Amino acid sequence: MPYIEVYEVSHAYDTPSGRVAGVVGVSFGIEPSEFLCLVGPSGCGKSTLLNIIAGFLSPTSGEVRIGGRVVTGQGLDRGVVFQDFAQLFPWRTALRNVAFGLEMKGVPKNEREEIAMEQLKLVKLEKFAHAYPHHLSGGMQQRVAIARALAYNPGVLLMDEPFAALDALTRDDMQRLLSDVWRKTHKTVVYVTHNVAEAVFLADRVLVMTPHPGRVKTEIAIRLPRPRDPLSIEFLDCQKELLRHLVEPTPIGKDAPRNGGIA
């Protein structure tokens, strides 16, 4: 049984012009410790789906289950990392930002600071434990955000274009770091991105979403060995395959595969 089950999920937004569908009838499953990327054009519902899995939004219809339990709101079984650098508390040091979730759980100070330091070591920021966010670069702030999301040991890590605002070199470094962290922690990851190369580098499987309203168009299994070489012929072939599915029109009336996949 999949660890995360998304079943016939639809969500509509209320606007001044009436209700607008964000996602329609989306179904898929995610296995334990799988790294899944959601890819598609702007407005296809990637972030909407992530927010529904996170419990920030309620589906208009359908349901999400994690570990067999229906998601009805936010929970400590899910850690979330956003694109915005402002997700960190500016008045807290890196260490105290990472320890925040543990503090909310009532973990004693010495224990939570020990755990927070271990997470900072995981993202290679232990030397900056006592620095404030405004002293850190954008990439370093995102590393703190990842450490904070992992500190209270959630089973699921949800990431909404966390590296989109970074320069190209920093983004490449962060992708490698995240890949290493994932291999060490075995978290189940749902990752939203517009970047095709990023999806191929990180994912076990990619779900391609249709333009508005969002549906699952197809899914692609990425069966490249890790660590992955972005300059290899096999890597470039996977990028081309993914791009082809992104740009080709969706056949009218044709249902997209939901649990299959292609290599």
VENQUIMO-V83622 format. One record per residue. N is the residue number from 0. RES is the residue in one letter. SS is DSSP state (a for helix, b for strand, c for the rest). PHI is phi in radians with two decimals (999 if undefined). D_LAST is the distance of its C-alpha to the last C-alpha in Angstrom with 2 decimals. Layout:
BEGIN
n: {N N}
res: {RES RES}
ss: {SS SS}
phi: {PHI PHI}
d_last: {D_LAST D_LAST}
END
This chain:
BEGIN
n: {0 1 2 3 4 5 6 7 8 9 10 11 12 13 14 15 16 17 18 19 20 21 22 23 24 25 26 27 28 29 30 31 32 33 34 35 36 37 38 39 40 41 42 43 44 45 46 47 48 49 50 51 52 53 54 55 56 57 58 59 60 61 62 63 64 65 66 67 68 69 70 71 72 73 74 75 76 77 78 79 80 81 82 83 84 85 86 87 88 89 90 91 92 93 94 95 96 97 98 99 100 101 102 103 104 105 106 107 108 109 110 111 112 113 114 115 116 117 118 119 120 121 122 123 124 125 126 127 128 129 130 131 132 133 134 135 136 137 138 139 140 141 142 143 144 145 146 147 148 149 150 151 152 153 154 155 156 157 158 159 160 161 162 163 164 165 166 167 168 169 170 171 172 173 174 175 176 177 178 179 180 181 182 183 184 185 186 187 188 189 190 191 192 193 194 195 196 197 198 199 200 201 202 203 204 205 206 207 208 209 210 211 212 213 214 215 216 217 218 219 220 221 222 223 224 225 226 227 228 229 230 231 232 233 234 235 236 237 238 239 240 241 242 243 244 245 246 247 248 249 250 251 252 253 254 255 256 257 258 259 260 261 262}
res: {M P Y I E V Y E V S H A Y D T P S G R V A G V V G V S F G I E P S E F L C L V G P S G C G K S T L L N I I A G F L S P T S G E V R I G G R V V T G Q G L D R G V V F Q D F A Q L F P W R T A L R N V A F G L E M K G V P K N E R E E I A M E Q L K L V K L E K F A H A Y P H H L S G G M Q Q R V A I A R A L A Y N P G V L L M D E P F A A L D A L T R D D M Q R L L S D V W R K T H K T V V Y V T H N V A E A V F L A D R V L V M T P H P G R V K T E I A I R L P R P R D P L S I E F L D C Q K E L L R H L V E P T P I G K D A P R N G G I A}
ss: {c c c b b b b b b b b b b b b c c b b b b b b b b b b b b b c c c c b b b b b c c c c c c a a a a a a a a a c c c c c c b b b b b b c c b b c c c c c c c b b b b c c c a a a c c c c c b a a a a a c a a a a a c c c c a a a a a a a a a a a a a a c c c a a a c c c b a a a c c a a a a a a a a a a a a a a c c c c b b b b b c c c c c c c a a a a a a a a a a a a a a a a a a c c b b b b b b c c a a a a a a a c c b b b b b c c c c b c b b b b b b c c c c c c c c c c c a a a a a a a a a a a a a a a c c c c c c c c c c c c c c b c}
phi: {999 -1.05 -1.28 -1.99 -2.13 -1.87 -2.13 0.84 -1.43 -2.23 -2.57 -2.14 -1.79 -1.49 -2.22 -1.01 -1.64 2.06 -1.38 -2.15 -1.27 -1.63 -2.32 -2.37 0.99 -1.54 -2.37 -2.93 -2.15 -2.27 -1.35 -0.98 1.19 -1.40 -1.87 -1.94 -1.89 -1.82 -2.24 2.96 -1.20 -1.00 1.49 -1.54 1.70 -1.04 -1.18 -1.04 -1.07 -1.07 -1.19 -1.22 -1.11 -1.22 1.59 -1.36 -2.14 -1.78 -1.16 -1.15 -2.64 1.47 -2.71 -2.09 -2.09 -2.15 1.05 1.51 -1.82 -1.21 -1.34 -2.10 3.00 -1.19 -2.77 -1.34 -1.43 -2.27 -1.84 -2.20 -2.21 -1.80 -1.28 -1.22 -1.11 -1.26 -1.20 -1.46 -1.42 -1.16 -1.55 -1.96 -1.16 -0.96 -1.06 -1.29 -1.13 -1.14 -1.40 -1.01 -1.07 -1.18 -1.09 -1.14 -1.46 1.45 -1.23 -0.98 -0.98 -1.07 -1.19 -1.20 -1.24 -1.14 -1.12 -1.07 -1.16 -1.08 -1.20 -1.14 -1.12 -1.06 -1.74 1.09 -2.26 -1.08 -1.28 -1.97 -1.01 -1.82 -1.52 -1.57 -0.90 -1.24 -1.59 -1.89 -1.22 -1.02 -1.12 -1.17 -1.09 -1.20 -1.14 -1.09 -1.09 -1.15 -1.06 -1.10 -1.16 -1.56 -1.07 -1.61 1.02 -1.27 -1.35 -2.18 -2.02 -1.92 -2.31 -1.90 0.78 -1.18 -1.94 -1.10 -1.56 -1.59 -1.20 -1.05 -1.18 -1.12 -1.07 -1.06 -1.09 -1.19 -1.11 -1.13 -1.08 -1.09 -1.06 -1.14 -1.07 -1.09 -1.13 -1.39 -1.74 1.05 -1.28 -1.49 -2.06 -2.05 -2.24 -1.66 -2.69 -1.66 -1.58 -1.14 -1.09 -1.07 -1.08 -1.18 -1.19 -1.69 -1.51 -1.40 -2.63 -2.11 -1.73 -1.67 -1.70 -1.37 -1.07 -0.82 -1.35 -1.30 -2.38 -1.39 -1.42 -2.86 -2.31 -2.24 -1.44 -1.75 -1.83 -1.46 -1.16 -1.86 -1.21 -1.66 -1.80 -1.11 -1.75 -1.31 -1.06 -1.11 -1.11 -1.13 -1.10 -1.12 -1.05 -1.08 -1.10 -1.15 -1.07 -1.05 -1.24 -1.29 -1.68 -1.31 -1.13 -1.44 -1.02 -1.14 1.44 -1.63 -1.35 -1.37 -1.13 -1.97 -2.38 -1.58 2.32 -2.29 -1.71}
d_last: {21.90 20.02 22.19 21.98 22.14 22.37 23.91 24.91 25.93 27.90 30.13 32.81 35.00 38.70 39.82 43.20 41.84 40.66 37.53 34.24 30.91 28.50 25.69 25.77 24.50 21.56 20.05 17.37 17.57 17.03 17.37 20.11 19.43 16.01 15.60 14.57 15.00 16.49 16.37 18.51 21.84 25.14 26.55 23.39 24.35 22.15 25.31 26.88 24.19 24.52 28.28 28.16 26.21 28.77 31.59 33.05 32.58 33.07 30.95 33.02 31.46 28.93 28.51 26.57 26.93 26.48 27.22 28.53 30.99 31.13 31.06 34.46 34.89 34.29 34.07 34.05 30.85 29.07 29.45 28.95 28.72 29.42 29.49 33.29 35.19 38.05 36.31 38.35 42.01 44.04 47.02 45.11 44.21 40.66 41.67 43.21 40.28 37.95 40.58 41.05 38.93 40.60 43.95 43.28 42.55 45.92 44.76 47.77 47.95 47.80 44.79 42.81 43.62 42.53 39.15 38.84 39.63 36.98 34.36 35.78 35.49 31.81 31.29 33.89 36.61 39.30 41.75 41.59 42.19 45.46 44.42 44.29 41.35 43.36 43.67 39.90 37.47 34.71 32.10 34.52 35.14 31.45 31.43 34.43 32.69 29.74 32.34 34.28 31.31 30.69 34.40 35.02 31.96 29.93 26.99 24.96 24.74 24.37 24.14 24.88 24.25 26.35 26.17 26.52 30.24 30.02 30.44 27.53 28.60 29.27 25.96 24.16 26.44 25.78 22.00 22.58 25.23 23.18 20.37 23.24 24.91 21.89 21.50 25.26 25.69 22.67 23.04 20.78 20.00 19.49 19.47 20.30 19.84 20.19 18.92 15.45 15.84 17.10 14.16 11.75 14.56 15.23 12.56 10.63 9.44 10.62 12.66 13.79 17.44 19.63 22.92 26.02 26.21 22.97 20.57 16.90 15.41 11.74 9.35 6.14 5.16 6.33 6.71 9.49 12.90 15.65 17.84 15.66 17.25 17.06 18.57 16.21 14.63 11.12 11.89 13.34 10.55 8.36 11.68 12.20 9.15 10.32 13.84 13.46 12.75 15.61 18.08 17.71 20.14 19.41 20.82 24.08 24.29 20.67 19.34 16.00 13.73 14.86 13.25 10.24 6.84 3.77 0.00}
END
